[in-house]
Amino acid sequence: MAAPLTADELLKALRDEGVTVVQVGDWRTHNRNHKGPWGPVYGSLVHHTVTSGTAATVEIVRDGYADLPGPLCHGMIAKDGWVHLVGYGRTNHAGGGCPHVLDQVIAESYGARPTSPTRGNSDGVEGNRHFYGWECENLGDGRDPWPVVQYDAIVRAQAAVIRVHRAKGDEWGEDAKSALGHLEWSADKVDPIGCTMPGLRADVAERLKHPASWDPTEEVDMPTRANPTVKRTTGRPAGEWLPVPLAGPLVTGPADYSGTVTLRLADVPVGATVQLRFYENMGGERTKTGQILERLGTDGDTFVDITNGGGHVDAGASPRRRVRGLRRRRRTRPGVRPGADPLLEVTPRPMNDKSVQLVYQVAVVAM
């Protein structure tokens, strides 16, 4: 059993976790406490708003509707990652939920997710007194994106509440099982669509392994450089693929990545067709092969490029990006050698606490 954080404790917890906070009006005393008790608190619920536009969304979650008066949450997490505090105390966000889910949250006894709820708003147990509520600006249509900064703020807000409760000696585990999606609490609900809760809990748990001031972007190595491992070649038969592997695995999961490979070729006759393609190895097996692209040889050096739209690597995987190239329909006998300088740079930028977007460029110098 845990007493709710005070308004001051909640505000400080968010700021300590690196969240940008906007205090909206009389949020400290804006609540539904006259309708019932506030606490004990057992968890934190994440919602989507089915709205767009930050100002309009803040107004809705603060004031509510005719049949559902506000506040509708404690904080609204906007697309830009700012958290707007609109209420403190009992708020109209959780509604009724499943008793066995509440039991599993209190005991933190579930696995990847709680057992699917069988009760909802009309026949469930009350949740407004037991959960902090975070409405997140999103249309909830499965197409509206979750920007990186918004997702990061959602993670930080959950970590902030859990961290302080743990510091107070409350039984809130560091595996973040006190953080739930509304759909995990109530059989009536589907939110937050597009924000998977097992993954979010994993990111919150990772954050809780570090101090509240932790900035995951500071731990990224910049830049990573590697040479292609292709050896000098001469007299390549026309129509034969020339592998141009990179020096080693350059992406480790979990990560999302994309990039462009640029090749500079010499001794390619004007008008000769050059074919290029990507393929990807993961765990020693080919997992992705790109489409064959065709370019024509030009006067002087020929520059060709291949763009990979991106992919995802799960934890523990380490793919190796390769370029398959230089298949010519005309008989040409060019030579290829790697450049003397590092030819590849990996420039990561954060996506969330444990995955990065990798953007890289390769230039292979040919004779």
C-alpha positions as CSV (number, residue, x, y, z in Angstrom):
1,M,0.0,0.0,0.0
2,A,1.4,3.4,-1.0
3,A,0.3,6.9,-0.1
4,P,0.1,9.2,-3.2
5,L,3.0,11.5,-3.8
6,T,2.3,15.1,-2.9
7,A,1.9,17.6,-5.6
8,D,5.4,19.0,-4.8
9,E,6.9,15.5,-4.8
10,L,5.3,14.7,-8.2
11,L,6.6,18.0,-9.7
12,K,10.1,17.4,-8.4
13,A,10.2,13.8,-9.5
14,L,9.3,14.8,-13.1
15,R,11.9,17.6,-13.2
16,D,14.6,15.4,-11.6
17,E,13.9,12.8,-14.3
18,G,14.6,15.4,-17.0
19,V,11.0,16.1,-18.0
20,T,10.0,19.6,-19.2
21,V,6.9,20.5,-17.1
22,V,4.2,23.0,-17.7
23,Q,2.0,23.8,-14.7
24,V,-1.5,24.6,-15.9
25,G,-3.6,26.9,-13.7
26,D,-4.6,25.6,-10.3
27,W,-3.5,22.0,-11.1
28,R,-2.5,21.3,-7.5
29,T,-6.1,21.6,-6.2
30,H,-7.9,20.7,-9.4
31,N,-9.3,17.2,-8.8
32,R,-12.4,15.0,-8.2
33,N,-11.6,14.3,-4.5
34,H,-15.2,15.2,-3.6
35,K,-16.3,12.0,-5.4
36,G,-14.2,9.6,-3.4
37,P,-10.8,8.9,-1.8
38,W,-7.4,9.4,-3.5
39,G,-5.1,6.5,-2.7
40,P,-3.6,4.2,-1.9
41,V,-1.9,4.2,-5.3
42,Y,-0.6,1.0,-7.0
43,G,0.3,2.1,-10.5
44,S,0.4,4.5,-13.4
45,L,-1.9,4.3,-16.5
46,V,-0.9,5.5,-20.0
47,H,-3.7,6.7,-22.3
48,H,-4.1,8.2,-25.8
49,T,-6.3,11.3,-26.1
50,V,-7.9,10.8,-29.6
51,T,-7.2,14.5,-30.2
52,S,-4.7,16.7,-32.1
53,G,-3.2,20.0,-31.2
54,T,-1.5,20.6,-27.9
55,A,-3.5,23.6,-26.7
56,A,-6.9,22.1,-27.5
57,T,-5.8,18.8,-25.9
58,V,-4.7,20.5,-22.7
59,E,-8.1,22.3,-22.5
60,I,-10.0,19.0,-22.9
61,V,-8.0,17.0,-20.4
62,R,-8.2,19.8,-17.9
63,D,-11.9,20.6,-18.2
64,G,-13.4,17.4,-19.5
65,Y,-16.8,17.0,-21.1
66,A,-20.4,17.4,-20.1
67,D,-20.7,13.7,-19.2
68,L,-17.1,13.3,-18.0
69,P,-15.9,16.4,-16.0
70,G,-12.2,17.0,-15.7
71,P,-9.5,16.7,-14.8
72,L,-9.1,13.6,-17.0
73,C,-5.5,12.9,-15.9
74,H,-2.7,14.2,-13.9
75,G,-0.4,15.1,-16.8
76,M,-0.9,15.4,-20.6
77,I,2.2,14.4,-22.6
78,A,2.3,16.4,-25.8
79,K,3.9,15.6,-29.1
80,D,6.9,17.8,-28.3
81,G,7.6,15.8,-25.1
82,W,6.4,18.5,-22.7
83,V,4.3,17.3,-19.8
84,H,1.3,19.6,-18.9
85,L,0.2,19.1,-15.3
86,V,-3.6,19.7,-15.2
87,G,-4.7,18.0,-12.0
88,Y,-3.6,16.5,-8.7
89,G,-5.5,14.0,-6.7
90,R,-8.4,11.8,-7.9
91,T,-8.9,12.3,-11.6
92,N,-11.4,10.8,-14.2
93,H,-9.0,8.7,-16.2
94,A,-9.0,5.0,-15.2
95,G,-12.6,4.3,-14.6
96,G,-13.6,0.7,-13.9
97,G,-11.2,-2.1,-14.4
98,C,-10.6,-5.8,-13.8
99,P,-10.1,-7.0,-10.2
100,H,-7.6,-9.7,-11.2
101,V,-5.5,-7.1,-13.0
102,L,-5.4,-4.9,-9.9
103,D,-4.3,-7.9,-7.9
104,Q,-1.5,-8.7,-10.3
105,V,-0.4,-5.1,-10.3
106,I,-0.3,-4.9,-6.5
107,A,1.6,-8.2,-6.3
108,E,3.6,-7.4,-9.5
109,S,3.0,-11.1,-10.3
110,Y,2.4,-11.0,-14.1
111,G,4.9,-11.8,-16.9
112,A,5.2,-9.6,-20.1
113,R,1.7,-8.3,-19.6
114,P,-1.2,-8.8,-17.1
115,T,-3.9,-11.3,-17.8
116,S,-6.4,-9.8,-20.3
117,P,-9.1,-7.9,-18.5
118,T,-12.6,-9.3,-18.5
119,R,-14.3,-6.3,-16.8
120,G,-14.5,-2.7,-17.7
121,N,-16.0,0.6,-16.8
122,S,-19.5,-0.6,-16.1
123,D,-18.7,-3.7,-14.0
124,G,-15.2,-3.3,-12.9
125,V,-13.5,-2.1,-9.7
126,E,-12.7,1.6,-9.4
127,G,-9.3,2.7,-10.7
128,N,-9.4,6.5,-10.3
129,R,-8.3,6.3,-6.7
130,H,-5.5,3.9,-7.3
131,F,-3.6,5.1,-10.5
132,Y,-1.8,8.1,-11.7
133,G,-3.0,9.0,-15.2
134,W,-1.1,10.2,-18.2
135,E,-3.0,11.3,-21.3
136,C,-0.8,11.3,-24.4
137,E,-1.6,13.5,-27.4
138,N,-2.3,11.0,-30.2
139,L,-5.3,10.3,-32.5
140,G,-5.3,6.6,-31.6
141,D,-5.9,5.6,-35.2
142,G,-2.8,3.4,-35.6
143,R,-1.4,5.9,-38.1
144,D,-0.6,9.0,-35.9
145,P,3.1,8.6,-35.0
146,W,4.6,8.7,-31.6
147,P,7.5,11.2,-31.8
148,V,10.8,10.1,-30.2
149,V,10.6,13.1,-27.7
150,Q,7.1,12.2,-26.7
151,Y,7.8,8.5,-26.2
152,D,10.9,9.5,-24.2
153,A,8.8,11.8,-21.9
154,I,6.3,8.9,-21.4
155,V,9.1,6.7,-20.3
156,R,10.6,9.4,-18.0
157,A,7.2,10.2,-16.4
158,Q,6.6,6.5,-15.5
159,A,10.2,6.1,-14.2
160,A,9.9,9.3,-12.2
161,V,6.8,8.1,-10.2
162,I,8.2,4.6,-9.7
163,R,11.6,5.9,-8.6
164,V,10.2,8.1,-5.9
165,H,7.9,5.5,-4.6
166,R,10.8,3.0,-4.4
167,A,12.8,5.6,-2.5
168,K,10.0,6.0,0.0
169,G,10.1,2.3,0.6
170,D,6.9,1.4,-1.3
171,E,6.7,-1.9,-3.0
172,W,7.0,-0.6,-6.6
173,G,9.4,-2.9,-8.4
174,E,12.2,-1.8,-10.7
175,D,10.8,-3.9,-13.5
176,A,8.1,-1.3,-14.0
177,K,5.1,-3.6,-13.7
178,S,3.2,-0.8,-12.0
179,A,3.1,1.0,-15.4
180,L,0.0,-0.1,-17.4
181,G,-1.8,0.8,-20.6
182,H,-5.5,1.6,-20.3
183,L,-6.3,-1.5,-22.4
184,E,-4.5,-3.7,-19.9
185,W,-6.7,-2.4,-17.1
186,S,-10.2,-2.3,-18.7
187,A,-11.9,-4.6,-21.2
188,D,-13.6,-1.5,-22.7
189,K,-10.4,0.2,-23.7
190,V,-7.8,0.0,-26.6
191,D,-5.4,2.7,-25.7
192,P,-2.6,3.5,-26.2
193,I,-2.7,2.3,-29.8
194,G,0.8,2.2,-31.3
195,C,2.6,2.3,-28.0
196,T,3.2,-1.2,-26.9
197,M,3.3,-1.6,-23.1
198,P,5.7,-4.5,-22.7
199,G,8.3,-2.5,-24.7
200,L,7.6,0.6,-22.7
201,R,7.9,-1.2,-19.4
202,A,11.3,-2.6,-20.6
203,D,12.4,1.0,-21.4
204,V,11.2,2.3,-18.0
205,A,13.0,-0.6,-16.3
206,E,16.2,0.2,-18.2
207,R,15.9,3.8,-17.1
208,L,15.5,2.8,-13.5
209,K,18.9,1.1,-13.6
210,H,20.4,4.6,-13.9
211,P,20.2,7.8,-11.9
212,A,17.3,10.1,-12.6
213,S,19.6,12.5,-14.4
214,W,20.7,9.8,-16.9
215,D,20.9,10.9,-20.5
216,P,21.2,7.9,-22.8
217,T,22.5,10.0,-25.6
218,E,25.7,10.7,-23.7
219,E,26.7,7.0,-23.9
220,V,26.6,6.8,-27.7
221,D,30.0,6.4,-29.3
222,M,30.5,9.0,-32.0
223,P,31.5,8.2,-34.7
224,T,32.1,4.6,-35.5
225,R,34.4,4.1,-38.6
226,A,35.2,1.0,-40.6
227,N,36.7,0.2,-44.0
228,P,35.1,-2.1,-46.5
229,T,37.0,-5.4,-46.6
230,V,37.1,-5.8,-50.4
231,K,40.6,-6.4,-51.7
232,R,42.0,-4.9,-54.8
233,T,40.6,-6.6,-57.9
234,T,41.3,-6.5,-61.6
235,G,39.7,-8.2,-64.6
236,R,36.3,-8.8,-63.0
237,P,34.2,-10.9,-65.5
238,A,31.1,-9.0,-66.7
239,G,27.9,-10.1,-65.0
240,E,29.6,-11.4,-61.8
241,W,28.6,-10.0,-58.5
242,L,31.4,-8.4,-56.5
243,P,30.8,-8.5,-52.7
244,V,31.7,-5.4,-50.8
245,P,31.2,-6.4,-47.2
246,L,31.8,-3.9,-44.4
247,A,34.5,-4.6,-41.8
248,G,32.1,-6.1,-39.2
249,P,28.7,-5.9,-37.6
250,L,27.8,-2.3,-37.3
251,V,24.3,-2.4,-35.8
252,T,23.5,-4.2,-32.6
253,G,20.0,-4.4,-31.2
254,P,17.6,-3.3,-30.2
255,A,17.9,-0.6,-32.9
256,D,16.3,0.9,-35.9
257,Y,18.5,1.9,-38.8
258,S,18.6,3.3,-42.3
259,G,21.3,4.6,-44.7
260,T,22.7,5.2,-48.1
261,V,25.7,3.5,-49.7
262,T,27.6,5.5,-52.3
263,L,30.0,3.9,-54.8
264,R,32.6,5.7,-56.9
265,L,33.6,3.6,-59.9
266,A,36.3,4.1,-62.5
267,D,36.9,2.5,-65.9
268,V,33.2,1.9,-66.5
269,P,32.5,2.5,-70.1
270,V,29.9,5.2,-70.9
271,G,26.5,3.6,-71.2
272,A,27.5,0.4,-69.5
273,T,24.8,-0.9,-67.1
274,V,25.9,-1.2,-63.5
275,Q,23.6,-3.3,-61.2
276,L,23.6,-2.9,-57.4
277,R,21.8,-4.4,-54.5
278,F,21.9,-4.7,-50.7
279,Y,21.6,-7.7,-48.7
280,E,21.7,-8.1,-44.9
281,N,23.1,-10.9,-42.8
282,M,21.8,-11.5,-39.3
283,G,23.1,-14.3,-37.1
284,G,24.9,-15.8,-40.1
285,E,21.8,-16.0,-42.3
286,R,20.6,-13.7,-45.0
287,T,17.5,-11.9,-43.7
288,K,16.9,-9.2,-46.3
289,T,17.7,-8.7,-50.0
290,G,17.1,-5.4,-51.6
291,Q,15.9,-4.8,-55.1
292,I,18.4,-4.7,-58.0
293,L,19.0,-1.1,-59.1
294,E,20.5,-0.2,-62.4
295,R,22.7,2.8,-63.3
296,L,24.6,3.8,-66.5
297,G,28.3,4.4,-66.7
298,T,29.2,8.1,-67.3
299,D,32.1,9.9,-68.8
300,G,34.8,9.9,-66.2
301,D,34.1,8.3,-62.8
302,T,30.7,6.8,-62.3
303,F,28.9,7.5,-59.0
304,V,26.0,5.3,-57.9
305,D,24.1,5.0,-54.7
306,I,21.7,2.6,-53.0
307,T,19.3,3.8,-50.3
308,N,18.0,1.4,-47.7
309,G,14.7,2.6,-46.2
310,G,15.6,1.1,-42.8
311,G,14.9,-1.9,-40.6
312,H,14.9,-3.1,-37.1
313,V,17.3,-5.2,-35.1
314,D,16.1,-7.0,-32.0
315,A,18.2,-7.3,-28.8
316,G,21.1,-9.7,-29.2
317,A,21.2,-9.6,-33.0
318,S,24.0,-8.0,-34.9
319,P,23.5,-7.7,-38.7
320,R,26.2,-7.0,-41.2
321,R,25.3,-4.7,-44.0
322,R,26.7,-5.6,-47.4
323,V,26.6,-4.2,-50.9
324,R,26.4,-6.5,-53.8
325,G,27.5,-4.6,-56.8
326,L,29.3,-4.1,-60.1
327,R,27.4,-6.6,-62.3
328,R,27.8,-5.3,-65.8
329,R,26.0,-6.3,-68.9
330,R,28.7,-5.1,-71.1
331,R,32.1,-6.8,-70.8
332,T,34.2,-4.5,-68.8
333,R,37.3,-5.3,-66.8
334,P,37.5,-2.6,-64.1
335,G,39.5,-2.9,-61.0
336,V,38.3,-2.1,-57.5
337,R,40.3,-1.3,-54.4
338,P,39.3,0.1,-51.0
339,G,40.2,3.6,-50.1
340,A,43.1,4.3,-47.7
341,D,41.0,6.4,-45.4
342,P,38.1,5.2,-43.3
343,L,35.1,5.2,-45.6
344,L,32.2,4.6,-43.3
345,E,30.8,6.7,-40.5
346,V,27.9,5.7,-38.2
347,T,26.1,8.7,-36.7
348,P,23.6,7.5,-34.1
349,R,20.9,9.6,-32.5
350,P,18.6,8.5,-29.7
351,M,15.2,6.9,-30.4
352,N,14.5,5.9,-26.8
353,D,16.5,4.8,-23.9
354,K,17.7,1.6,-25.4
355,S,17.5,1.9,-29.2
356,V,19.2,4.2,-31.7
357,Q,18.7,5.3,-35.2
358,L,21.8,4.5,-37.2
359,V,22.6,6.7,-40.3
360,Y,25.7,5.7,-42.3
361,Q,27.4,6.4,-45.6
362,V,29.9,4.2,-47.4
363,A,32.2,5.3,-50.3
364,V,34.1,2.7,-52.1
365,V,36.9,4.2,-54.3
366,A,37.5,2.2,-57.5
367,M,40.4,2.5,-60.0
